[in-house]
Amino acid sequence: MRLSTTWRTLKRAAVILLTLLGAAQTCAAQLTPVRRASSGACVARSTSEDCDIAHDLKDVFNGGTASLNGNYGKSKLHAQLSLDALADASFGVLRARASCTFDISDSPHLAYGSASAIFRDVLTIDSQPLHGQQGLLRIKYALSGSLSSSDEWVCSPTLFCNQPHTFAEVNIFVFGPNFSNNQQASALYSSSVLGMFTASKTFQFTYGEPFGLDFILGTDCGTVSPLPDGRGFGITFGLGQGAGIADFSNTLVLAGLEPLDSNGNPLPSPPTFISGSGTEYDVNGVLLPEVRTARVSGKKLFITGEHFDSGAVILLNGEEQITRNDTANPKTSLISKKAGKKIQAGYKLKVRNSNGLESGEITYSPASSFQN
């Protein structure tokens, strides 16, 4: 993410608030799958090079939700921020939400909160007629989120300033080993959205050779504003009160990976996809686990479906059950040895893969084994 000169002086804030480009590069400089979720808060004086009044950061790697919920700042300094933020990252699915209110009086300050979710996977796409040749990749994603804000704000005339805002940003990177041939597409969202989106550029790759794919979803609220060109944001110092919500917790899903030849033509036959994380992808993007049937026999619960990975678990009403993959059909059948005696009609049931991807939730009914 490109930042304003004012923001670059806030060294601590740059670490705390996880700038998107920096996050992409610091996950790993090599082709290693990773998931990262971060939430951050910053309150600072206009004369400070640090988040000198208050700061906080929750940073979670490879599974789990990064959440912050609290009040930051000091009433005697007339600079306070209340923040409720969370981020969660799975391969192919990202969620982020930042909700805040701020109250700044007496002298210009900044008060800002963010949540960012990132996944990096290593993909090898191949097609025998094109093996070793350069190709193009068109990427699509489904995005759903809401944005709202209200404020009464007076800018500081001697500092970079714009009206406070809430917004979300999606960044996509494709690159080779050691971040070579780095390609980026980004999109800024300043109003609520629901739909399918195509990356603003088509990415280059080589058939049969691994490459890195980064997806980043960031949400921001408080005294920040998008830059005029729509790429990145600037910090706003000033006086006033405001509130905003950037809720993209439901959600971003990688919904299309369309390989083309070097001239942009469709392939003559379906390509193959291999991922470093073990996540399944095809031309329709990430393949989410899907529950087809749920059946009880004695104490055991049997689940059948699709796209279960090694280490997938059954959840009953949100609680994980001891689960194993069926040895004969590990990708389509799961068994919980004792969940059969727990489950009752009306229980909510879903499957979570080891990479964090979850199936849709179904309601169990013993009257029929077909539940979806």
BELGI-V481751 format. One record per pair of residues at least 6 apart in sequence whose ideal C-beta (glycine too) atoms are under 7 Angstrom apart, sorted by sequence separation. I is the first residue (numbers start at 1). J is the second residue. D is the distance in whole Angstrom. If there is no record, write none. Layout:
BEGIN
<<I & J & D> <I & J & D>>
END
This chain:
BEGIN
<<28 & 34 & 6> <44 & 50 & 7> <60 & 66 & 4> <73 & 79 & 5> <155 & 161 & 3> <175 & 181 & 6> <205 & 211 & 5> <227 & 233 & 6> <260 & 266 & 6> <261 & 267 & 7> <275 & 281 & 6> <281 & 287 & 7> <315 & 321 & 7> <352 & 358 & 5> <365 & 371 & 7> <27 & 34 & 5> <44 & 51 & 5> <45 & 52 & 6> <59 & 66 & 6> <73 & 80 & 4> <88 & 95 & 5> <104 & 111 & 6> <175 & 182 & 4> <226 & 233 & 5> <227 & 234 & 6> <279 & 286 & 6> <280 & 287 & 4> <294 & 301 & 7> <295 & 302 & 5> <313 & 320 & 5> <314 & 321 & 5> <326 & 333 & 4> <351 & 358 & 7> <364 & 371 & 7> <43 & 51 & 6> <44 & 52 & 6> <45 & 53 & 7> <58 & 66 & 4> <73 & 81 & 5> <87 & 95 & 7> <175 & 183 & 7> <225 & 233 & 6> <259 & 267 & 6> <273 & 281 & 4> <313 & 321 & 7> <326 & 334 & 7> <350 & 358 & 6> <351 & 359 & 4> <27 & 36 & 6> <42 & 51 & 4> <44 & 53 & 6> <58 & 67 & 6> <71 & 80 & 7> <72 & 81 & 5> <87 & 96 & 5> <102 & 111 & 4> <173 & 182 & 6> <174 & 183 & 5> <224 & 233 & 5> <225 & 234 & 6> <273 & 282 & 6> <294 & 303 & 6> <314 & 323 & 5> <325 & 334 & 6> <326 & 335 & 6> <350 & 359 & 5> <362 & 371 & 5> <43 & 53 & 4> <58 & 68 & 5> <153 & 163 & 6> <173 & 183 & 7> <187 & 197 & 7> <313 & 323 & 4> <350 & 360 & 7> <362 & 372 & 6> <43 & 54 & 4> <71 & 82 & 5> <72 & 83 & 7> <86 & 97 & 5> <153 & 164 & 6> <173 & 184 & 5> <224 & 235 & 6> <225 & 236 & 6> <293 & 304 & 5> <303 & 314 & 6> <312 & 323 & 7> <323 & 334 & 5> <324 & 335 & 6> <350 & 361 & 5> <56 & 68 & 6> <85 & 97 & 6> <172 & 184 & 7> <223 & 235 & 7> <224 & 236 & 6> <259 & 271 & 5> <291 & 303 & 6> <292 & 304 & 5> <350 & 362 & 7> <23 & 36 & 7> <41 & 54 & 7> <42 & 55 & 5> <70 & 83 & 7> <85 & 98 & 4> <100 & 113 & 4> <151 & 164 & 5> <171 & 184 & 7> <172 & 185 & 5> <187 & 200 & 7> <220 & 233 & 6> <223 & 236 & 4> <292 & 305 & 4> <301 & 314 & 7> <312 & 325 & 7> <323 & 336 & 5> <348 & 361 & 5> <349 & 362 & 5> <41 & 55 & 6> <185 & 199 & 4> <291 & 305 & 4> <322 & 336 & 6> <41 & 56 & 5> <68 & 83 & 6> <69 & 84 & 5> <84 & 99 & 5> <98 & 113 & 5> <149 & 164 & 7> <171 & 186 & 5> <185 & 200 & 5> <223 & 238 & 7> <290 & 305 & 5> <310 & 325 & 6> <321 & 336 & 4> <322 & 337 & 6> <348 & 363 & 6> <349 & 364 & 5> <3 & 19 & 6> <40 & 56 & 7> <56 & 72 & 6> <98 & 114 & 6> <149 & 165 & 6> <170 & 186 & 7> <185 & 201 & 5> <289 & 305 & 6> <290 & 306 & 5> <322 & 338 & 7> <40 & 57 & 5> <68 & 85 & 5> <83 & 100 & 5> <98 & 115 & 5> <149 & 166 & 5> <169 & 186 & 6> <170 & 187 & 5> <290 & 307 & 6> <308 & 325 & 6> <334 & 351 & 7> <346 & 363 & 6> <347 & 364 & 5> <1 & 19 & 5> <54 & 72 & 4> <67 & 85 & 7> <82 & 100 & 6> <97 & 115 & 6> <148 & 166 & 7> <183 & 201 & 7> <289 & 307 & 5> <321 & 339 & 4> <346 & 364 & 7> <1 & 20 & 4> <38 & 57 & 7> <39 & 58 & 5> <54 & 73 & 5> <67 & 86 & 4> <81 & 100 & 6> <82 & 101 & 5> <96 & 115 & 4> <147 & 166 & 5> <169 & 188 & 5> <288 & 307 & 7> <289 & 308 & 6> <345 & 364 & 6> <1 & 21 & 5> <18 & 38 & 4> <38 & 58 & 7> <53 & 73 & 5> <66 & 86 & 7> <96 & 116 & 6> <147 & 167 & 7> <183 & 203 & 5> <287 & 307 & 5> <310 & 330 & 7> <314 & 334 & 6> <345 & 365 & 6> <38 & 59 & 5> <53 & 74 & 6> <65 & 86 & 6> <66 & 87 & 5> <81 & 102 & 5> <96 & 117 & 5> <147 & 168 & 7> <167 & 188 & 6> <168 & 189 & 5> <183 & 204 & 7> <343 & 364 & 6> <345 & 366 & 6> <18 & 40 & 6> <80 & 102 & 7> <95 & 117 & 6> <167 & 189 & 6> <222 & 244 & 7> <312 & 334 & 6> <314 & 336 & 5> <17 & 40 & 4> <37 & 60 & 5> <65 & 88 & 5> <80 & 103 & 5> <94 & 117 & 4> <145 & 168 & 6> <167 & 190 & 5> <221 & 244 & 4> <289 & 312 & 7> <308 & 331 & 5> <316 & 339 & 6> <16 & 40 & 4> <53 & 77 & 6> <221 & 245 & 7> <257 & 281 & 6> <307 & 331 & 7> <308 & 332 & 7> <17 & 42 & 6> <36 & 61 & 5> <79 & 104 & 5> <94 & 119 & 7> <165 & 190 & 7> <221 & 246 & 5> <258 & 283 & 6> <314 & 339 & 6> <16 & 42 & 6> <35 & 61 & 7> <53 & 79 & 6> <78 & 104 & 7> <220 & 246 & 6> <257 & 283 & 6> <306 & 332 & 6> <308 & 334 & 6> <316 & 342 & 6> <34 & 61 & 7> <35 & 62 & 5> <37 & 64 & 7> <39 & 66 & 5> <41 & 68 & 6> <78 & 105 & 4> <92 & 119 & 7> <143 & 170 & 7> <172 & 199 & 5> <219 & 246 & 4> <256 & 283 & 7> <280 & 307 & 5> <305 & 332 & 6> <316 & 343 & 6> <34 & 62 & 6> <35 & 63 & 6> <37 & 65 & 6> <38 & 66 & 5> <39 & 67 & 6> <78 & 106 & 4> <85 & 113 & 5> <87 & 115 & 4> <89 & 117 & 4> <91 & 119 & 5> <256 & 284 & 6> <257 & 285 & 6> <304 & 332 & 6> <13 & 42 & 5> <37 & 66 & 4> <39 & 68 & 4> <43 & 72 & 5> <85 & 114 & 7> <86 & 115 & 6> <87 & 116 & 6> <88 & 117 & 6> <89 & 118 & 6> <90 & 119 & 7> <174 & 203 & 4> <219 & 248 & 5> <255 & 284 & 7> <256 & 285 & 5> <304 & 333 & 5> <43 & 73 & 4> <79 & 109 & 4> <81 & 111 & 4> <83 & 113 & 4> <85 & 115 & 4> <87 & 117 & 4> <89 & 119 & 5> <91 & 121 & 5> <255 & 285 & 4> <317 & 347 & 6> <13 & 44 & 7> <41 & 72 & 5> <174 & 205 & 7> <217 & 248 & 6> <254 & 285 & 4> <278 & 309 & 6> <303 & 334 & 4> <316 & 347 & 5> <317 & 348 & 5> <79 & 111 & 6> <81 & 113 & 7> <253 & 285 & 7> <254 & 286 & 5> <139 & 172 & 6> <253 & 286 & 7> <302 & 335 & 6> <316 & 349 & 6> <10 & 44 & 7> <315 & 349 & 7> <16 & 51 & 6> <176 & 211 & 6> <217 & 252 & 5> <300 & 335 & 6> <301 & 336 & 4> <314 & 349 & 7> <315 & 350 & 5> <43 & 79 & 5> <175 & 211 & 7> <190 & 226 & 6> <300 & 336 & 7> <137 & 174 & 7> <174 & 211 & 6> <175 & 212 & 5> <300 & 337 & 6> <314 & 351 & 6> <315 & 352 & 6> <11 & 49 & 6> <12 & 50 & 4> <13 & 51 & 5> <43 & 81 & 5> <73 & 111 & 7> <174 & 212 & 7> <188 & 226 & 5> <299 & 337 & 7> <301 & 339 & 4> <10 & 49 & 6> <11 & 50 & 7> <12 & 51 & 5> <16 & 55 & 5> <174 & 213 & 6> <215 & 254 & 6> <299 & 338 & 5> <301 & 340 & 4> <312 & 351 & 6> <313 & 352 & 5> <9 & 49 & 5> <10 & 50 & 7> <41 & 81 & 6> <300 & 340 & 5> <312 & 352 & 7> <10 & 51 & 7> <16 & 57 & 5> <173 & 214 & 4> <299 & 340 & 5> <312 & 353 & 5> <41 & 83 & 5> <172 & 214 & 7> <188 & 230 & 5> <298 & 340 & 6> <299 & 341 & 5> <301 & 343 & 6> <312 & 354 & 6> <12 & 55 & 6> <147 & 190 & 7> <172 & 215 & 6> <297 & 340 & 7> <308 & 351 & 6> <311 & 354 & 3> <145 & 189 & 7> <147 & 191 & 6> <296 & 340 & 4> <309 & 353 & 4> <310 & 354 & 7> <147 & 192 & 5> <171 & 216 & 4> <186 & 231 & 6> <308 & 353 & 7> <309 & 354 & 6> <39 & 85 & 4> <146 & 192 & 4> <170 & 216 & 7> <305 & 351 & 7> <309 & 355 & 6> <39 & 86 & 6> <145 & 192 & 7> <170 & 217 & 6> <296 & 343 & 7> <39 & 87 & 6> <108 & 156 & 4> <145 & 193 & 6> <303 & 351 & 6> <38 & 87 & 6> <144 & 193 & 7> <168 & 217 & 7> <169 & 218 & 5> <37 & 87 & 4> <143 & 193 & 6> <144 & 194 & 5> <168 & 218 & 7> <37 & 88 & 5> <108 & 159 & 7> <168 & 219 & 5> <37 & 89 & 5> <143 & 195 & 7> <36 & 89 & 6> <167 & 220 & 6> <35 & 89 & 4> <142 & 196 & 5> <143 & 197 & 6> <166 & 220 & 7> <305 & 359 & 7> <35 & 90 & 7> <166 & 221 & 4> <294 & 349 & 6> <35 & 91 & 7> <140 & 196 & 6> <141 & 197 & 6> <140 & 197 & 7> <140 & 198 & 5> <164 & 222 & 6> <291 & 349 & 7> <164 & 223 & 5> <165 & 224 & 6> <167 & 226 & 6> <196 & 255 & 6> <291 & 350 & 7> <138 & 198 & 7> <139 & 199 & 4> <164 & 224 & 7> <165 & 225 & 5> <291 & 351 & 6> <164 & 225 & 7> <165 & 226 & 6> <46 & 108 & 4> <163 & 225 & 6> <289 & 351 & 5> <46 & 109 & 6> <162 & 225 & 4> <45 & 109 & 6> <138 & 202 & 5> <139 & 203 & 7> <289 & 353 & 5> <44 & 109 & 6> <137 & 202 & 7> <43 & 109 & 7> <44 & 110 & 5> <136 & 202 & 5> <137 & 203 & 5> <136 & 203 & 7> <42 & 110 & 7> <43 & 111 & 5> <136 & 204 & 6> <137 & 205 & 6> <289 & 357 & 6> <291 & 359 & 5> <288 & 357 & 6> <289 & 358 & 7> <290 & 359 & 6> <42 & 112 & 5> <134 & 204 & 6> <135 & 205 & 6> <289 & 359 & 4> <294 & 364 & 6> <296 & 366 & 7> <286 & 357 & 7> <288 & 359 & 6> <291 & 362 & 6> <41 & 113 & 5> <134 & 206 & 6> <135 & 207 & 5> <162 & 234 & 6> <164 & 236 & 6> <40 & 113 & 7> <40 & 114 & 5> <132 & 206 & 7> <133 & 207 & 6> <160 & 234 & 5> <162 & 236 & 6> <295 & 369 & 5> <39 & 114 & 7> <132 & 207 & 6> <160 & 235 & 7> <161 & 236 & 5> <294 & 369 & 7> <39 & 115 & 5> <131 & 207 & 5> <132 & 208 & 6> <161 & 237 & 6> <279 & 355 & 5> <293 & 369 & 5> <130 & 207 & 4> <131 & 208 & 5> <161 & 238 & 6> <278 & 355 & 7> <293 & 370 & 6> <294 & 371 & 5> <38 & 116 & 5> <159 & 237 & 4> <164 & 242 & 5> <166 & 244 & 4> <168 & 246 & 5> <277 & 355 & 6> <279 & 357 & 7> <293 & 371 & 6> <166 & 245 & 6> <167 & 246 & 6> <37 & 117 & 5> <125 & 205 & 7> <127 & 207 & 6> <166 & 246 & 4> <168 & 248 & 5> <291 & 371 & 7> <292 & 372 & 6> <126 & 207 & 5> <155 & 236 & 7> <156 & 237 & 5> <291 & 372 & 6> <36 & 118 & 4> <125 & 207 & 6> <126 & 208 & 5> <156 & 238 & 5> <170 & 252 & 7> <155 & 238 & 5> <35 & 119 & 5> <124 & 208 & 7> <154 & 238 & 6> <124 & 209 & 7> <153 & 238 & 6> <154 & 239 & 5> <34 & 120 & 5> <124 & 210 & 5> <154 & 240 & 6> <33 & 120 & 6> <123 & 210 & 7> <153 & 240 & 4> <33 & 121 & 5> <122 & 210 & 5> <123 & 211 & 6> <152 & 240 & 5> <33 & 122 & 6> <151 & 240 & 6> <152 & 241 & 6> <153 & 242 & 6> <122 & 212 & 6> <123 & 213 & 5> <151 & 241 & 7> <27 & 118 & 6> <31 & 122 & 5> <151 & 242 & 3> <28 & 120 & 7> <120 & 212 & 6> <121 & 213 & 5> <150 & 242 & 6> <23 & 116 & 6> <27 & 120 & 5> <120 & 213 & 7> <149 & 242 & 7> <150 & 243 & 6> <24 & 118 & 7> <120 & 214 & 5> <149 & 243 & 7> <17 & 112 & 7> <23 & 118 & 6> <149 & 244 & 4> <18 & 114 & 7> <20 & 116 & 7> <118 & 214 & 7> <119 & 215 & 6> <148 & 244 & 7> <17 & 114 & 5> <148 & 245 & 5> <18 & 116 & 5> <118 & 216 & 5> <147 & 246 & 5> <116 & 216 & 7> <117 & 217 & 5> <116 & 217 & 7> <146 & 247 & 5> <116 & 218 & 4> <145 & 247 & 6> <145 & 248 & 3> <114 & 218 & 6> <115 & 219 & 5> <114 & 219 & 7> <114 & 220 & 5> <144 & 250 & 6> <144 & 251 & 6> <113 & 221 & 5> <113 & 222 & 5> <143 & 252 & 5> <46 & 156 & 6> <112 & 222 & 4> <111 & 222 & 5> <112 & 223 & 6> <141 & 252 & 6> <142 & 253 & 5> <111 & 223 & 5> <112 & 224 & 5> <141 & 253 & 6> <46 & 159 & 6> <110 & 223 & 5> <141 & 254 & 6> <142 & 255 & 4> <141 & 255 & 5> <140 & 255 & 5> <140 & 256 & 3> <139 & 256 & 6> <138 & 256 & 7> <139 & 257 & 6> <102 & 222 & 6> <137 & 257 & 7> <138 & 258 & 4> <94 & 215 & 6> <96 & 217 & 5> <98 & 219 & 4> <100 & 221 & 4> <102 & 223 & 7> <96 & 218 & 7> <97 & 219 & 6> <98 & 220 & 6> <99 & 221 & 6> <100 & 222 & 5> <137 & 259 & 6> <138 & 260 & 7> <94 & 217 & 4> <96 & 219 & 4> <98 & 221 & 5> <135 & 259 & 5> <136 & 260 & 4> <110 & 235 & 5> <135 & 260 & 6> <110 & 236 & 7> <135 & 261 & 6> <136 & 262 & 7> <110 & 237 & 5> <135 & 262 & 6> <109 & 237 & 7> <134 & 262 & 5> <136 & 264 & 6> <108 & 237 & 4> <133 & 262 & 7> <108 & 238 & 5> <108 & 239 & 6> <130 & 261 & 6> <127 & 259 & 7> <105 & 239 & 6> <125 & 259 & 5> <104 & 239 & 6> <104 & 240 & 6> <103 & 241 & 5> <102 & 241 & 7> <129 & 268 & 7> <102 & 242 & 6> <127 & 267 & 5> <81 & 222 & 7> <101 & 243 & 4> <127 & 269 & 7> <100 & 243 & 7> <100 & 244 & 6> <127 & 271 & 5> <126 & 271 & 6> <140 & 285 & 7> <31 & 177 & 6> <99 & 245 & 4> <125 & 271 & 5> <126 & 272 & 5> <24 & 171 & 7> <30 & 177 & 6> <30 & 178 & 6> <98 & 246 & 5> <125 & 273 & 6> <20 & 169 & 6> <24 & 173 & 5> <29 & 178 & 6> <97 & 246 & 7> <29 & 179 & 6> <97 & 247 & 5> <123 & 273 & 7> <124 & 274 & 4> <20 & 171 & 5> <97 & 248 & 6> <96 & 248 & 5> <97 & 249 & 4> <123 & 275 & 6> <6 & 159 & 6> <95 & 248 & 7> <96 & 249 & 7> <122 & 275 & 7> <6 & 160 & 4> <25 & 179 & 7> <95 & 249 & 5> <121 & 275 & 5> <122 & 276 & 3> <5 & 160 & 7> <95 & 250 & 7> <121 & 276 & 6> <4 & 160 & 5> <95 & 251 & 5> <121 & 277 & 5> <94 & 251 & 7> <93 & 251 & 6> <94 & 252 & 4> <121 & 279 & 6> <123 & 281 & 7> <93 & 252 & 7> <93 & 253 & 5> <92 & 253 & 7> <92 & 254 & 4> <86 & 249 & 7> <31 & 210 & 6> <31 & 212 & 5> <91 & 277 & 5> <92 & 279 & 6> <91 & 279 & 4> <24 & 214 & 5> <46 & 237 & 4> <24 & 216 & 6> <23 & 216 & 6> <92 & 285 & 6> <93 & 286 & 7> <92 & 286 & 3> <91 & 286 & 7> <20 & 216 & 5> <20 & 218 & 5> <4 & 227 & 7> <2 & 227 & 7> <10 & 235 & 7> <7 & 234 & 6> <6 & 234 & 7> <7 & 235 & 5> <2 & 231 & 5> <3 & 232 & 6> <6 & 235 & 5> <2 & 232 & 4> <4 & 234 & 4> <1 & 232 & 4> <4 & 235 & 6> <33 & 276 & 5> <33 & 277 & 4> <31 & 276 & 7> <91 & 355 & 5> <93 & 357 & 6> <90 & 355 & 6> <91 & 356 & 7> <92 & 357 & 7> <90 & 356 & 3> <91 & 357 & 7> <90 & 357 & 5> <63 & 356 & 6> <35 & 356 & 6>>
END
